[in-house]
Amino acid sequence: MGHEKLRIADIRYNPEREGFEALVTIHDGGLSYRYPAYVAAPVHADYRMVIRGLTEKAEAAHKSGKPGLRMHLRPLVSRVPAPQDMPPLAA
């Protein structure tokens, strides 16, 4: 897929659903999108399989483009003023 970066945060096992869940952030075209992802697996499942499953679920949701399935994150805005906007230093 053509996204720039993918990040999986706070993977946790949900015993009620018998699987792993996480929020997956996909950075694409200068914007960030966050998807809830879930993969059914036993608590002792192979970590690589869990990561692969969560990644595939998030990428499928991103590819579908359904806005109800994702959270759009606004780009970070620097809170530091640009040098030309700063007051001159006292001598």
C-alpha positions as CSV (number, residue, x, y, z in Angstrom):
1,M,0.0,0.0,0.0
2,G,1.2,3.6,-0.6
3,H,1.0,5.0,2.9
4,E,4.0,6.6,4.4
5,K,4.1,5.1,7.9
6,L,2.1,2.9,10.2
7,R,2.1,2.8,14.0
8,I,0.4,0.3,16.3
9,A,-0.2,1.6,19.8
10,D,-1.0,-0.2,23.1
11,I,-1.8,-3.7,21.9
12,R,-3.9,-5.4,24.5
13,Y,-5.6,-8.7,24.9
14,N,-9.4,-8.6,25.4
15,P,-10.4,-11.8,27.2
16,E,-14.1,-11.2,26.6
17,R,-13.6,-11.2,22.8
18,E,-10.7,-13.6,22.9
19,G,-8.4,-11.5,20.8
20,F,-6.0,-8.6,20.5
21,E,-7.0,-5.0,19.8
22,A,-5.2,-1.8,19.2
23,L,-5.4,1.6,17.7
24,V,-3.4,1.7,14.4
25,T,-2.3,5.1,13.0
26,I,-1.6,5.3,9.3
27,H,0.2,8.4,8.0
28,D,-0.8,9.0,4.4
29,G,-0.4,12.1,2.2
30,G,0.7,14.3,5.1
31,L,-2.4,13.3,7.1
32,S,-2.9,10.8,9.9
33,Y,-5.8,8.4,10.3
34,R,-6.4,6.2,13.3
35,Y,-8.3,2.9,13.1
36,P,-9.4,0.5,15.8
37,A,-8.2,-3.0,14.8
38,Y,-9.0,-6.4,16.3
39,V,-7.7,-9.8,15.5
40,A,-9.1,-13.0,17.1
41,A,-6.2,-15.1,18.6
42,P,-5.4,-16.9,21.8
43,V,-3.5,-15.0,24.5
44,H,-0.4,-17.1,23.7
45,A,-0.5,-16.3,19.9
46,D,2.7,-15.5,18.0
47,Y,3.4,-11.8,18.3
48,R,4.3,-11.4,14.6
49,M,0.9,-13.0,13.7
50,V,-0.9,-10.5,15.9
51,I,1.0,-7.6,14.4
52,R,0.3,-8.8,10.9
53,G,-3.4,-9.2,11.6
54,L,-3.8,-5.8,13.2
55,T,-1.9,-4.2,10.3
56,E,-4.0,-5.9,7.7
57,K,-7.2,-4.9,9.4
58,A,-6.2,-1.3,9.6
59,E,-4.9,-1.2,6.0
60,A,-8.2,-2.7,4.8
61,A,-10.2,-0.1,6.7
62,H,-8.0,2.7,5.3
63,K,-8.3,1.3,1.8
64,S,-12.1,1.1,2.0
65,G,-12.2,4.9,2.6
66,K,-15.3,4.7,4.8
67,P,-15.1,7.8,7.0
68,G,-17.2,6.2,9.8
69,L,-14.4,3.6,10.4
70,R,-11.6,6.0,11.0
71,M,-10.5,9.0,13.1
72,H,-8.9,11.8,11.1
73,L,-6.1,13.5,13.1
74,R,-5.3,17.1,12.3
75,P,-1.7,17.9,11.4
76,L,0.3,19.2,14.3
77,V,0.8,22.9,14.4
78,S,3.9,24.3,15.8
79,R,3.3,26.5,18.9
80,V,6.6,28.2,18.6
81,P,6.3,31.6,16.8
82,A,8.3,32.1,13.6
83,P,11.4,34.2,14.0
84,Q,9.8,37.1,12.1
85,D,6.9,37.1,14.5
86,M,9.0,37.4,17.7
87,P,9.5,40.7,19.4
88,P,13.0,42.2,19.1
89,L,15.4,41.5,21.9
90,A,16.1,44.3,24.3
91,A,19.7,45.6,24.1
